[in-house]
Amino acid sequence: MNEKKRNLHISHFIPFFAMMAAAVITVICYTFTAEKREFMDYLAVIGVAMVPLLFPLYTLLFGRTLPPFVCIMICVHMFVSANLGTAFKLYDVFLWWDLFAHGLFGFNACIAAFVIARDFGEIRSMWGGLLLAMFVAMGLAAMWEMMEYICDRITGGDTQRVAESVVAGKSPLADTIEDITITLAGWLVFAVLFLTDNLCAHKIFRKLGLVSPSVREEDADSENRE
């Protein structure tokens, strides 16, 4: 077995640099355009910009590199949620923005779960892989709703849109249930892609860089033997 490479390269930090640049631009625009500036909005934008530091940390700890597709999709989700949704208030401008963000979250959770499972084990069953992705996505969705609830209790905010739901004549639980349900829709998108990839001999995932190194090595050995 080859020794895992834990060396970091500047390329591992590109997502972090990109998100920090986006955060700086967002903070400047928000500061000069927002009618009411809130500390939590600043915290959200700066906070998500730090998340890509987990990518090189993953490499440093485990000797594995997350595929660029995974890093890009996670950064896109964070930009959509924090920068556009929270700072620029697109959650209020477009009623579907919150559902879109949660659906993207569900898809990304499935992709990340698939890659990590491939890095540290073997997905022996196609259906087992789909169930694993679903459990991870739904579990993370539930944890996110719990975090929103705790933050609202501590700060007195309303990230779960309880007041908005009451004004609209909806149950205060509606936003939470809708968020979790749309996360499942994100899993369905992943499931369609996953099943299609299996029917296409994993060509789709290979192009996205989602196939584990061991599988790529096996393919190379097979080609060499032919």
N, CA and C atoms as a LAMMPS dump frame, in Angstrom:
ITEM: TIMESTEP
0
ITEM: NUMBER OF ATOMS
678
ITEM: BOX BOUNDS ff ff ff
-5.0000000000000000e+02 5.0000000000000000e+02
-5.0000000000000000e+02 5.0000000000000000e+02
-5.0000000000000000e+02 5.0000000000000000e+02
ITEM: ATOMS id mol type element x y z
1 1 1 N 0.84 -1.199 0
2 1 2 C 0 0 0
3 1 3 C 0.881 1.258 0
4 2 1 N 0.573 2.164 -0.893
5 2 2 C 1.349 3.389 -0.963
6 2 3 C 1.067 4.282 0.232
7 3 1 N 2.117 4.951 0.684
8 3 2 C 1.962 5.871 1.806
9 3 3 C 1.135 7.078 1.368
10 4 1 N 0.207 7.497 2.207
11 4 2 C -0.654 8.623 1.878
12 4 3 C 0.146 9.917 1.88
13 5 1 N -0.086 10.729 0.88
14 5 2 C 0.589 12.009 0.782
15 5 3 C -0.203 13.067 1.543
16 6 1 N 0.46 13.701 2.487
17 6 2 C -0.199 14.701 3.319
18 6 3 C 0.341 16.109 3.037
19 7 1 N 1.131 16.256 1.983
20 7 2 C 1.694 17.558 1.655
21 7 3 C 0.613 18.472 1.083
22 8 1 N 0.654 19.726 1.501
23 8 2 C -0.31 20.699 1.014
24 8 3 C 0.322 21.558 -0.069
25 9 1 N -0.472 21.941 -1.03
26 9 2 C -0.05 22.81 -2.115
27 9 3 C -0.93 24.048 -2.111
28 10 1 N -0.447 25.114 -2.708
29 10 2 C -1.211 26.361 -2.738
30 10 3 C -2.579 26.161 -3.393
31 11 1 N -2.661 25.195 -4.307
32 11 2 C -3.932 24.942 -4.993
33 11 3 C -5.015 24.456 -4.028
34 12 1 N -4.61 23.843 -2.911
35 12 2 C -5.582 23.384 -1.929
36 12 3 C -6.321 24.554 -1.273
37 13 1 N -5.734 25.738 -1.328
38 13 2 C -6.319 26.903 -0.664
39 13 3 C -7.081 27.827 -1.622
40 14 1 N -7.153 27.457 -2.892
41 14 2 C -7.866 28.296 -3.868
42 14 3 C -9.325 28.529 -3.48
43 15 1 N -10.078 27.495 -3.055
44 15 2 C -11.466 27.756 -2.644
45 15 3 C -11.565 28.753 -1.49
46 16 1 N -10.614 28.668 -0.548
47 16 2 C -10.613 29.609 0.579
48 16 3 C -10.356 31.033 0.095
49 17 1 N -9.364 31.205 -0.774
50 17 2 C -9.066 32.537 -1.3
51 17 3 C -10.257 33.103 -2.066
52 18 1 N -10.907 32.249 -2.849
53 18 2 C -12.059 32.693 -3.638
54 18 3 C -13.211 33.127 -2.74
55 19 1 N -13.488 32.341 -1.688
56 19 2 C -14.582 32.685 -0.785
57 19 3 C -14.258 33.917 0.045
58 20 1 N -12.988 34.11 0.408
59 20 2 C -12.61 35.31 1.153
60 20 3 C -12.748 36.551 0.283
61 21 1 N -12.374 36.436 -0.995
62 21 2 C -12.544 37.563 -1.918
63 21 3 C -14.031 37.897 -2.076
64 22 1 N -14.853 36.861 -2.202
65 22 2 C -16.294 37.076 -2.309
66 22 3 C -16.849 37.701 -1.033
67 23 1 N -16.298 37.289 0.114
68 23 2 C -16.752 37.831 1.397
69 23 3 C -16.416 39.31 1.523
70 24 1 N -15.211 39.687 1.108
71 24 2 C -14.803 41.094 1.181
72 24 3 C -15.71 41.953 0.306
73 25 1 N -15.947 41.504 -0.925
74 25 2 C -16.821 42.261 -1.84
75 25 3 C -18.228 42.358 -1.274
76 26 1 N -18.725 41.232 -0.724
77 26 2 C -20.072 41.217 -0.156
78 26 3 C -20.187 42.166 1.033
79 27 1 N -19.201 42.135 1.923
80 27 2 C -19.221 42.999 3.109
81 27 3 C -19.217 44.473 2.711
82 28 1 N -18.403 44.822 1.722
83 28 2 C -18.343 46.225 1.275
84 28 3 C -19.68 46.66 0.684
85 29 1 N -20.217 45.842 -0.2
86 29 2 C -21.51 46.172 -0.817
87 29 3 C -22.621 46.228 0.226
88 30 1 N -22.606 45.281 1.147
89 30 2 C -23.634 45.224 2.189
90 30 3 C -23.556 46.46 3.083
91 31 1 N -22.354 46.859 3.427
92 31 2 C -22.166 47.996 4.325
93 31 3 C -22.723 49.288 3.729
94 32 1 N -22.548 49.464 2.431
95 32 2 C -22.948 50.724 1.805
96 32 3 C -24.352 50.702 1.197
97 33 1 N -24.979 49.531 1.128
98 33 2 C -26.296 49.462 0.484
99 33 3 C -27.421 49.018 1.412
100 34 1 N -27.096 48.302 2.472
101 34 2 C -28.14 47.772 3.348
102 34 3 C -28.807 48.893 4.143
103 35 1 N -30.122 48.852 4.213
104 35 2 C -30.851 49.842 5.008
105 35 3 C -30.628 49.621 6.494
106 36 1 N -30.541 48.359 6.873
107 36 2 C -30.311 48.017 8.269
108 36 3 C -29.216 46.965 8.322
109 37 1 N -28.079 47.321 8.883
110 37 2 C -26.956 46.393 8.958
111 37 3 C -27 45.619 10.27
112 38 1 N -26.839 44.308 10.173
113 38 2 C -26.913 43.44 11.339
114 38 3 C -25.609 42.667 11.499
115 39 1 N -25.188 42.514 12.75
116 39 2 C -23.934 41.817 13.049
117 39 3 C -23.968 40.369 12.572
118 40 1 N -25.119 39.695 12.712
119 40 2 C -25.225 38.296 12.323
120 40 3 C -25.033 38.112 10.823
121 41 1 N -25.406 39.115 10.029
122 41 2 C -25.19 39.028 8.582
123 41 3 C -23.695 39.051 8.266
124 42 1 N -22.968 39.947 8.935
125 42 2 C -21.508 39.98 8.761
126 42 3 C -20.894 38.647 9.189
127 43 1 N -21.365 38.14 10.319
128 43 2 C -20.811 36.892 10.858
129 43 3 C -21.055 35.725 9.907
130 44 1 N -22.239 35.7 9.298
131 44 2 C -22.572 34.618 8.365
132 44 3 C -21.649 34.636 7.151
133 45 1 N -21.433 35.818 6.586
134 45 2 C -20.602 35.935 5.387
135 45 3 C -19.153 35.573 5.683
136 46 1 N -18.608 36.103 6.773
137 46 2 C -17.216 35.795 7.127
138 46 3 C -17.075 34.339 7.561
139 47 1 N -18.081 33.833 8.267
140 47 2 C -18.028 32.462 8.755
141 47 3 C -17.955 31.442 7.629
142 48 1 N -18.807 31.588 6.609
143 48 2 C -18.79 30.606 5.516
144 48 3 C -17.51 30.723 4.691
145 49 1 N -16.897 31.911 4.687
146 49 2 C -15.645 32.08 3.942
147 49 3 C -14.514 31.268 4.564
148 50 1 N -14.657 30.908 5.84
149 50 2 C -13.63 30.127 6.522
150 50 3 C -13.809 28.623 6.3
151 51 1 N -14.992 28.212 5.888
152 51 2 C -15.284 26.787 5.737
153 51 3 C -14.334 26.077 4.769
154 52 1 N -13.964 26.688 3.618
155 52 2 C -13.051 25.99 2.704
156 52 3 C -11.699 25.624 3.296
157 53 1 N -11.36 26.15 4.469
158 53 2 C -10.135 25.713 5.13
159 53 3 C -10.222 24.249 5.539
160 54 1 N -11.439 23.717 5.588
161 54 2 C -11.614 22.303 5.907
162 54 3 C -11.092 21.409 4.789
163 55 1 N -11.039 21.93 3.561
164 55 2 C -10.577 21.117 2.436
165 55 3 C -9.1 20.749 2.584
166 56 1 N -8.196 21.727 2.788
167 56 2 C -6.791 21.342 3.011
168 56 3 C -6.594 20.597 4.327
169 57 1 N -7.438 20.886 5.331
170 57 2 C -7.336 20.154 6.59
171 57 3 C -7.648 18.677 6.373
172 58 1 N -8.618 18.4 5.523
173 58 2 C -8.969 17.019 5.166
174 58 3 C -7.758 16.317 4.546
175 59 1 N -7.067 17.031 3.664
176 59 2 C -5.869 16.469 3.035
177 59 3 C -4.759 16.257 4.055
178 60 1 N -4.584 17.219 4.945
179 60 2 C -3.517 17.138 5.943
180 60 3 C -3.745 15.981 6.913
181 61 1 N -4.987 15.774 7.311
182 61 2 C -5.29 14.744 8.302
183 61 3 C -5.356 13.341 7.704
184 62 1 N -5.914 13.238 6.498
185 62 2 C -6.207 11.913 5.954
186 62 3 C -5.439 11.57 4.682
187 63 1 N -4.669 12.533 4.163
188 63 2 C -3.888 12.239 2.967
189 63 3 C -4.729 12.075 1.728
190 64 1 N -5.928 12.599 1.724
191 64 2 C -6.827 12.521 0.574
192 64 3 C -7.182 13.934 0.127
193 65 1 N -7.446 14.087 -1.154
194 65 2 C -7.832 15.389 -1.692
195 65 3 C -9.261 15.329 -2.206
196 66 1 N -10.094 16.232 -1.738
197 66 2 C -11.464 16.275 -2.213
198 66 3 C -11.486 16.691 -3.68
199 67 1 N -12.315 16.068 -4.495
200 67 2 C -12.398 16.437 -5.917
201 67 3 C -12.797 17.897 -6.083
202 68 1 N -12.259 18.593 -7.093
203 68 2 C -12.621 19.991 -7.332
204 68 3 C -14.126 20.207 -7.445
205 69 1 N -14.832 19.251 -8.052
206 69 2 C -16.28 19.384 -8.209
207 69 3 C -16.964 19.525 -6.854
208 70 1 N -16.53 18.728 -5.883
209 70 2 C -17.119 18.787 -4.543
210 70 3 C -16.839 20.139 -3.901
211 71 1 N -15.599 20.593 -3.99
212 71 2 C -15.226 21.892 -3.399
213 71 3 C -16.008 23.03 -4.033
214 72 1 N -16.145 22.993 -5.354
215 72 2 C -16.869 24.05 -6.06
216 72 3 C -18.329 24.068 -5.652
217 73 1 N -18.959 22.9 -5.595
218 73 2 C -20.385 22.835 -5.257
219 73 3 C -20.633 23.319 -3.834
220 74 1 N -19.748 22.973 -2.909
221 74 2 C -19.906 23.433 -1.528
222 74 3 C -19.759 24.949 -1.453
223 75 1 N -18.791 25.492 -2.17
224 75 2 C -18.596 26.947 -2.169
225 75 3 C -19.783 27.666 -2.812
226 76 1 N -20.312 27.094 -3.881
227 76 2 C -21.49 27.688 -4.527
228 76 3 C -22.669 27.73 -3.562
229 77 1 N -22.867 26.638 -2.824
230 77 2 C -23.963 26.595 -1.858
231 77 3 C -23.794 27.655 -0.773
232 78 1 N -22.583 27.796 -0.267
233 78 2 C -22.346 28.778 0.786
234 78 3 C -22.543 30.202 0.276
235 79 1 N -22.114 30.46 -0.961
236 79 2 C -22.288 31.792 -1.554
237 79 3 C -23.773 32.084 -1.767
238 80 1 N -24.495 31.086 -2.253
239 80 2 C -25.941 31.246 -2.473
240 80 3 C -26.672 31.5 -1.158
241 81 1 N -26.268 30.794 -0.114
242 81 2 C -26.971 30.877 1.164
243 81 3 C -26.613 32.131 1.954
244 82 1 N -25.313 32.347 2.181
245 82 2 C -24.879 33.441 3.058
246 82 3 C -24.75 34.773 2.331
247 83 1 N -23.968 34.79 1.255
248 83 2 C -23.707 36.051 0.564
249 83 3 C -24.956 36.602 -0.12
250 84 1 N -25.581 35.771 -0.94
251 84 2 C -26.748 36.238 -1.679
252 84 3 C -28.024 36.178 -0.833
253 85 1 N -28.213 35.063 -0.139
254 85 2 C -29.445 34.895 0.622
255 85 3 C -29.531 35.768 1.853
256 86 1 N -28.493 35.734 2.693
257 86 2 C -28.523 36.463 3.965
258 86 3 C -28.141 37.93 3.808
259 87 1 N -26.971 38.211 3.224
260 87 2 C -26.496 39.596 3.128
261 87 3 C -27.328 40.43 2.151
262 88 1 N -27.608 39.868 0.98
263 88 2 C -28.351 40.614 -0.03
264 88 3 C -29.86 40.34 0.003
265 89 1 N -30.294 39.594 1.044
266 89 2 C -31.718 39.413 1.342
267 89 3 C -32.511 38.76 0.209
268 90 1 N -31.876 37.881 -0.551
269 90 2 C -32.62 37.208 -1.614
270 90 3 C -33.625 36.212 -1.057
271 91 1 N -33.447 35.832 0.226
272 91 2 C -34.465 34.997 0.86
273 91 3 C -35.802 35.736 0.913
274 92 1 N -35.738 37.059 1.051
275 92 2 C -36.96 37.865 1.116
276 92 3 C -37.455 38.265 -0.266
277 93 1 N -36.526 38.411 -1.212
278 93 2 C -36.903 38.827 -2.568
279 93 3 C -37.567 37.689 -3.33
280 94 1 N -36.986 36.495 -3.226
281 94 2 C -37.52 35.321 -3.919
282 94 3 C -37.968 34.295 -2.877
283 95 1 N -39.236 33.981 -2.879
284 95 2 C -39.765 33.05 -1.877
285 95 3 C -39.179 31.653 -2.028
286 96 1 N -38.708 31.317 -3.243
287 96 2 C -38.18 29.978 -3.486
288 96 3 C -36.69 29.876 -3.177
289 97 1 N -36.025 30.985 -2.834
290 97 2 C -34.57 30.969 -2.646
291 97 3 C -34.156 30.042 -1.506
292 98 1 N -34.909 30.055 -0.416
293 98 2 C -34.587 29.209 0.73
294 98 3 C -34.705 27.732 0.358
295 99 1 N -35.745 27.395 -0.401
296 99 2 C -35.921 26.005 -0.817
297 99 3 C -34.805 25.58 -1.77
298 100 1 N -34.418 26.489 -2.658
299 100 2 C -33.318 26.193 -3.578
300 100 3 C -32.025 25.919 -2.808
301 101 1 N -31.748 26.742 -1.808
302 101 2 C -30.526 26.584 -1.015
303 101 3 C -30.525 25.25 -0.273
304 102 1 N -31.665 24.875 0.277
305 102 2 C -31.735 23.607 1.011
306 102 3 C -31.665 22.405 0.072
307 103 1 N -32.233 22.539 -1.125
308 103 2 C -32.116 21.46 -2.097
309 103 3 C -30.68 21.259 -2.53
310 104 1 N -29.969 22.37 -2.745
311 104 2 C -28.554 22.304 -3.097
312 104 3 C -27.744 21.711 -1.952
313 105 1 N -28.133 22.051 -0.72
314 105 2 C -27.479 21.475 0.453
315 105 3 C -27.632 19.957 0.474
316 106 1 N -28.835 19.466 0.176
317 106 2 C -29.075 18.026 0.167
318 106 3 C -28.231 17.318 -0.877
319 107 1 N -28.134 17.902 -2.067
320 107 2 C -27.329 17.31 -3.135
321 107 3 C -25.855 17.274 -2.743
322 108 1 N -25.352 18.386 -2.208
323 108 2 C -23.944 18.454 -1.822
324 108 3 C -23.609 17.486 -0.699
325 109 1 N -24.533 17.335 0.251
326 109 2 C -24.307 16.39 1.35
327 109 3 C -24.157 14.976 0.813
328 110 1 N -24.956 14.631 -0.182
329 110 2 C -24.882 13.294 -0.776
330 110 3 C -23.569 13.089 -1.509
331 111 1 N -23.156 14.083 -2.288
332 111 2 C -21.893 13.988 -3.023
333 111 3 C -20.718 13.843 -2.057
334 112 1 N -20.714 14.666 -0.992
335 112 2 C -19.625 14.606 -0.017
336 112 3 C -19.603 13.258 0.688
337 113 1 N -20.784 12.747 1.051
338 113 2 C -20.862 11.442 1.72
339 113 3 C -20.332 10.338 0.816
340 114 1 N -20.668 10.413 -0.461
341 114 2 C -20.2 9.412 -1.418
342 114 3 C -18.673 9.416 -1.509
343 115 1 N -18.088 10.61 -1.624
344 115 2 C -16.634 10.722 -1.78
345 115 3 C -15.91 10.229 -0.533
346 116 1 N -16.4 10.636 0.636
347 116 2 C -15.744 10.218 1.878
348 116 3 C -15.86 8.711 2.068
349 117 1 N -17.026 8.143 1.73
350 117 2 C -17.202 6.694 1.836
351 117 3 C -16.24 5.966 0.899
352 118 1 N -16.042 6.508 -0.288
353 118 2 C -15.108 5.898 -1.225
354 118 3 C -13.662 6.038 -0.746
355 119 1 N -13.349 7.123 -0.048
356 119 2 C -11.985 7.332 0.438
357 119 3 C -11.619 6.375 1.561
358 120 1 N -12.598 6.037 2.405
359 120 2 C -12.288 5.266 3.608
360 120 3 C -12.898 3.868 3.622
361 121 1 N -13.5 3.485 2.541
362 121 2 C -14.069 2.149 2.493
363 121 3 C -14.471 1.81 1.082
364 122 1 N -15.417 0.934 0.984
365 122 2 C -15.879 0.506 -0.329
366 122 3 C -17.397 0.416 -0.31
367 123 1 N -18.038 1.034 -1.294
368 123 2 C -19.491 0.949 -1.417
369 123 3 C -19.795 -0.298 -2.241
370 124 1 N -20.147 -1.358 -1.577
371 124 2 C -20.335 -2.639 -2.247
372 124 3 C -21.685 -2.729 -2.951
373 125 1 N -22.673 -2.001 -2.462
374 125 2 C -24.014 -2.08 -3.016
375 125 3 C -24.458 -0.718 -3.533
376 126 1 N -25.045 -0.719 -4.734
377 126 2 C -25.568 0.516 -5.292
378 126 3 C -26.652 1.1 -4.395
379 127 1 N -27.538 0.239 -3.91
380 127 2 C -28.626 0.698 -3.048
381 127 3 C -28.104 1.112 -1.679
382 128 1 N -27.049 0.435 -1.224
383 128 2 C -26.431 0.838 0.033
384 128 3 C -25.829 2.23 -0.062
385 129 1 N -25.235 2.541 -1.213
386 129 2 C -24.681 3.872 -1.422
387 129 3 C -25.762 4.942 -1.414
388 130 1 N -26.909 4.637 -2.021
389 130 2 C -28.016 5.592 -2.038
390 130 3 C -28.59 5.813 -0.64
391 131 1 N -28.719 4.726 0.126
392 131 2 C -29.237 4.852 1.495
393 131 3 C -28.273 5.643 2.373
394 132 1 N -26.978 5.375 2.222
395 132 2 C -25.977 6.112 2.997
396 132 3 C -26.084 7.605 2.698
397 133 1 N -26.177 7.955 1.426
398 133 2 C -26.282 9.361 1.039
399 133 3 C -27.541 9.994 1.626
400 134 1 N -28.653 9.267 1.592
401 134 2 C -29.909 9.799 2.117
402 134 3 C -29.827 10.025 3.622
403 135 1 N -29.278 9.048 4.35
404 135 2 C -29.183 9.18 5.81
405 135 3 C -28.279 10.354 6.193
406 136 1 N -27.172 10.524 5.479
407 136 2 C -26.265 11.638 5.774
408 136 3 C -26.948 12.966 5.497
409 137 1 N -27.594 13.086 4.344
410 137 2 C -28.252 14.34 3.972
411 137 3 C -29.36 14.703 4.945
412 138 1 N -30.205 13.737 5.287
413 138 2 C -31.322 14.018 6.187
414 138 3 C -30.829 14.286 7.602
415 139 1 N -29.771 13.585 8.008
416 139 2 C -29.215 13.835 9.334
417 139 3 C -28.63 15.231 9.446
418 140 1 N -27.889 15.648 8.421
419 140 2 C -27.317 16.992 8.429
420 140 3 C -28.41 18.058 8.353
421 141 1 N -29.476 17.776 7.614
422 141 2 C -30.587 18.726 7.531
423 141 3 C -31.229 18.919 8.9
424 142 1 N -31.407 17.818 9.623
425 142 2 C -31.99 17.908 10.963
426 142 3 C -31.066 18.678 11.91
427 143 1 N -29.76 18.428 11.807
428 143 2 C -28.8 19.146 12.658
429 143 3 C -28.803 20.639 12.34
430 144 1 N -28.955 20.989 11.058
431 144 2 C -28.996 22.398 10.673
432 144 3 C -30.213 23.091 11.289
433 145 1 N -31.365 22.417 11.24
434 145 2 C -32.578 23.004 11.822
435 145 3 C -32.427 23.167 13.332
436 146 1 N -31.774 22.215 13.974
437 146 2 C -31.513 22.332 15.406
438 146 3 C -30.615 23.522 15.701
439 147 1 N -29.59 23.728 14.846
440 147 2 C -28.669 24.841 15.048
441 147 3 C -29.404 26.174 14.871
442 148 1 N -30.288 26.256 13.867
443 148 2 C -31.068 27.481 13.666
444 148 3 C -31.935 27.772 14.89
445 149 1 N -32.545 26.736 15.423
446 149 2 C -33.402 26.905 16.6
447 149 3 C -32.594 27.404 17.799
448 150 1 N -31.427 26.797 18.018
449 150 2 C -30.578 27.191 19.148
450 150 3 C -30.1 28.635 18.978
451 151 1 N -29.691 29.001 17.745
452 151 2 C -29.238 30.378 17.488
453 151 3 C -30.365 31.377 17.743
454 152 1 N -31.582 31.025 17.327
455 152 2 C -32.718 31.927 17.554
456 152 3 C -32.988 32.098 19.047
457 153 1 N -32.854 31.027 19.798
458 153 2 C -33.087 31.09 21.245
459 153 3 C -32.037 31.956 21.934
460 154 1 N -30.797 31.881 21.426
461 154 2 C -29.704 32.629 22.06
462 154 3 C -29.723 34.103 21.653
463 155 1 N -29.931 34.348 20.366
464 155 2 C -29.824 35.725 19.848
465 155 3 C -31.151 36.455 19.758
466 156 1 N -32.251 35.717 19.867
467 156 2 C -33.558 36.352 19.709
468 156 3 C -33.915 36.61 18.258
469 157 1 N -33.201 35.971 17.34
470 157 2 C -33.464 36.137 15.913
471 157 3 C -34.623 35.266 15.449
472 158 1 N -34.8 35.198 14.144
473 158 2 C -35.899 34.409 13.588
474 158 3 C -35.462 33.769 12.272
475 159 1 N -34.344 33.035 12.332
476 159 2 C -33.856 32.378 11.131
477 159 3 C -34.806 31.294 10.645
478 160 1 N -35.642 30.77 11.548
479 160 2 C -36.604 29.754 11.151
480 160 3 C -37.915 30.367 10.656
481 161 1 N -37.973 31.694 10.572
482 161 2 C -39.096 32.416 9.976
483 161 3 C -40.439 32.073 10.633
484 162 1 N -40.408 31.999 11.944
485 162 2 C -41.645 31.711 12.689
486 162 3 C -42.634 32.862 12.53
487 163 1 N -42.145 34.102 12.715
488 163 2 C -43.024 35.267 12.6
489 163 3 C -43.606 35.374 11.196
490 164 1 N -42.773 35.125 10.184
491 164 2 C -43.235 35.191 8.797
492 164 3 C -44.314 34.158 8.527
493 165 1 N -44.132 32.961 9.078
494 165 2 C -45.119 31.902 8.88
495 165 3 C -46.452 32.261 9.53
496 166 1 N -46.4 32.849 10.724
497 166 2 C -47.632 33.229 11.428
498 166 3 C -48.388 34.291 10.638
499 167 1 N -47.65 35.296 10.121
500 167 2 C -48.284 36.351 9.331
501 167 3 C -48.93 35.785 8.067
502 168 1 N -48.284 34.791 7.468
503 168 2 C -48.798 34.184 6.244
504 168 3 C -49.898 33.166 6.515
505 169 1 N -50.201 32.959 7.799
506 169 2 C -51.252 32.006 8.149
507 169 3 C -50.81 30.563 8.093
508 170 1 N -49.488 30.332 8.13
509 170 2 C -48.954 28.982 8.092
510 170 3 C -48.543 28.543 9.49
511 171 1 N -48.409 27.254 9.669
512 171 2 C -47.904 26.734 10.929
513 171 3 C -46.441 27.126 11.083
514 172 1 N -46.007 27.521 12.287
515 172 2 C -44.59 27.857 12.499
516 172 3 C -43.641 26.71 12.16
517 173 1 N -44.18 25.485 12.133
518 173 2 C -43.344 24.335 11.785
519 173 3 C -43.168 24.181 10.279
520 174 1 N -43.95 24.943 9.508
521 174 2 C -43.958 24.752 8.054
522 174 3 C -42.58 24.958 7.448
523 175 1 N -41.868 26.026 7.859
524 175 2 C -40.562 26.316 7.277
525 175 3 C -39.581 25.188 7.538
526 176 1 N -39.596 24.665 8.765
527 176 2 C -38.681 23.577 9.113
528 176 3 C -38.968 22.322 8.3
529 177 1 N -40.242 21.949 8.211
530 177 2 C -40.618 20.742 7.475
531 177 3 C -40.323 20.901 5.993
532 178 1 N -40.593 22.084 5.447
533 178 2 C -40.314 22.327 4.029
534 178 3 C -38.821 22.233 3.752
535 179 1 N -38.003 22.768 4.652
536 179 2 C -36.55 22.72 4.467
537 179 3 C -36.047 21.28 4.45
538 180 1 N -36.528 20.476 5.383
539 180 2 C -36.092 19.08 5.446
540 180 3 C -36.583 18.303 4.231
541 181 1 N -37.816 18.596 3.812
542 181 2 C -38.386 17.898 2.66
543 181 3 C -37.631 18.227 1.379
544 182 1 N -37.277 19.494 1.19
545 182 2 C -36.559 19.875 -0.026
546 182 3 C -35.143 19.327 -0.012
547 183 1 N -34.593 19.073 1.18
548 183 2 C -33.294 18.4 1.262
549 183 3 C -33.402 16.997 0.672
550 184 1 N -34.536 16.342 0.927
551 184 2 C -34.777 15.027 0.34
552 184 3 C -34.855 15.12 -1.18
553 185 1 N -35.386 16.235 -1.687
554 185 2 C -35.42 16.441 -3.137
555 185 3 C -33.998 16.523 -3.696
556 186 1 N -33.088 17.143 -2.932
557 186 2 C -31.68 17.182 -3.341
558 186 3 C -31.093 15.785 -3.425
559 187 1 N -31.514 14.926 -2.484
560 187 2 C -31.063 13.531 -2.532
561 187 3 C -31.61 12.828 -3.772
562 188 1 N -32.845 13.14 -4.161
563 188 2 C -33.431 12.518 -5.344
564 188 3 C -32.653 12.891 -6.606
565 189 1 N -32.2 14.15 -6.671
566 189 2 C -31.373 14.567 -7.812
567 189 3 C -30.074 13.759 -7.83
568 190 1 N -29.468 13.603 -6.65
569 190 2 C -28.253 12.787 -6.56
570 190 3 C -28.546 11.343 -6.954
571 191 1 N -29.686 10.809 -6.514
572 191 2 C -30.036 9.417 -6.806
573 191 3 C -30.156 9.188 -8.311
574 192 1 N -30.785 10.136 -9.011
575 192 2 C -30.909 10.025 -10.466
576 192 3 C -29.532 10.032 -11.12
577 193 1 N -28.66 10.957 -10.661
578 193 2 C -27.3 11.029 -11.199
579 193 3 C -26.527 9.76 -10.875
580 194 1 N -26.685 9.263 -9.657
581 194 2 C -25.982 8.064 -9.196
582 194 3 C -26.392 6.839 -10.022
583 195 1 N -27.691 6.667 -10.22
584 195 2 C -28.188 5.513 -10.982
585 195 3 C -27.788 5.621 -12.448
586 196 1 N -27.864 6.829 -13.001
587 196 2 C -27.444 7.033 -14.388
588 196 3 C -25.971 6.713 -14.558
589 197 1 N -25.167 7.118 -13.571
590 197 2 C -23.732 6.845 -13.612
591 197 3 C -23.467 5.345 -13.601
592 198 1 N -24.229 4.608 -12.797
593 198 2 C -24.052 3.155 -12.759
594 198 3 C -24.422 2.504 -14.089
595 199 1 N -25.448 3.045 -14.744
596 199 2 C -25.848 2.503 -16.046
597 199 3 C -24.837 2.831 -17.137
598 200 1 N -24.083 3.924 -16.91
599 200 2 C -23.084 4.366 -17.9
600 200 3 C -21.669 3.927 -17.536
601 201 1 N -21.555 2.877 -16.736
602 201 2 C -20.233 2.33 -16.351
603 201 3 C -19.374 3.378 -15.664
604 202 1 N -20.001 4.218 -14.833
605 202 2 C -19.31 5.216 -14
606 202 3 C -18.604 6.31 -14.813
607 203 1 N -19.008 6.505 -16.056
608 203 2 C -18.364 7.527 -16.88
609 203 3 C -18.649 8.937 -16.369
610 204 1 N -19.849 9.169 -15.841
611 204 2 C -20.214 10.509 -15.367
612 204 3 C -19.373 10.885 -14.16
613 205 1 N -19.302 9.987 -13.173
614 205 2 C -18.549 10.284 -11.957
615 205 3 C -17.055 10.393 -12.248
616 206 1 N -16.559 9.63 -13.227
617 206 2 C -15.142 9.748 -13.586
618 206 3 C -14.84 11.151 -14.102
619 207 1 N -15.733 11.687 -14.946
620 207 2 C -15.511 13.023 -15.493
621 207 3 C -15.574 14.09 -14.409
622 208 1 N -16.37 13.841 -13.366
623 208 2 C -16.489 14.789 -12.258
624 208 3 C -15.405 14.581 -11.201
625 209 1 N -14.578 13.556 -11.384
626 209 2 C -13.511 13.279 -10.427
627 209 3 C -14.007 12.664 -9.139
628 210 1 N -15.157 11.999 -9.173
629 210 2 C -15.751 11.46 -7.96
630 210 3 C -15.397 10.004 -7.713
631 211 1 N -14.745 9.357 -8.668
632 211 2 C -14.358 7.964 -8.493
633 211 3 C -13.1 7.901 -7.646
634 212 1 N -13.043 6.949 -6.735
635 212 2 C -11.903 6.839 -5.822
636 212 3 C -10.624 6.499 -6.573
637 213 1 N -9.464 6.886 -6.024
638 213 2 C -8.182 6.589 -6.676
639 213 3 C -7.988 5.105 -6.942
640 214 1 N -8.473 4.254 -6.033
641 214 2 C -8.294 2.812 -6.221
642 214 3 C -9.022 2.322 -7.464
643 215 1 N -10.206 2.88 -7.708
644 215 2 C -10.964 2.483 -8.893
645 215 3 C -10.25 2.94 -10.155
646 216 1 N -9.701 4.175 -10.131
647 216 2 C -8.978 4.679 -11.288
648 216 3 C -7.737 3.83 -11.559
649 217 1 N -7.062 3.386 -10.474
650 217 2 C -5.884 2.547 -10.651
651 217 3 C -6.262 1.193 -11.251
652 218 1 N -7.414 0.647 -10.818
653 218 2 C -7.869 -0.621 -11.368
654 218 3 C -8.184 -0.481 -12.851
655 219 1 N -8.796 0.634 -13.232
656 219 2 C -9.108 0.871 -14.641
657 219 3 C -7.826 0.964 -15.461
658 220 1 N -6.813 1.652 -14.908
659 220 2 C -5.542 1.798 -15.622
660 220 3 C -4.867 0.441 -15.801
661 221 1 N -4.893 -0.392 -14.756
662 221 2 C -4.307 -1.733 -14.837
663 221 3 C -5.026 -2.572 -15.881
664 222 1 N -6.364 -2.433 -15.909
665 222 2 C -7.155 -3.198 -16.878
666 222 3 C -6.807 -2.785 -18.293
667 223 1 N -6.645 -1.474 -18.52
668 223 2 C -6.293 -0.991 -19.852
669 223 3 C -4.909 -1.466 -20.263
670 224 1 N -3.994 -1.489 -19.288
671 224 2 C -2.618 -1.931 -19.579
672 224 3 C -2.594 -3.406 -19.959
673 225 1 N -3.427 -4.207 -19.262
674 225 2 C -3.464 -5.641 -19.573
675 225 3 C -4.021 -5.877 -20.959
676 226 1 N -4.985 -5.021 -21.342
677 226 2 C -5.564 -5.187 -22.691
678 226 3 C -4.54 -4.793 -23.762
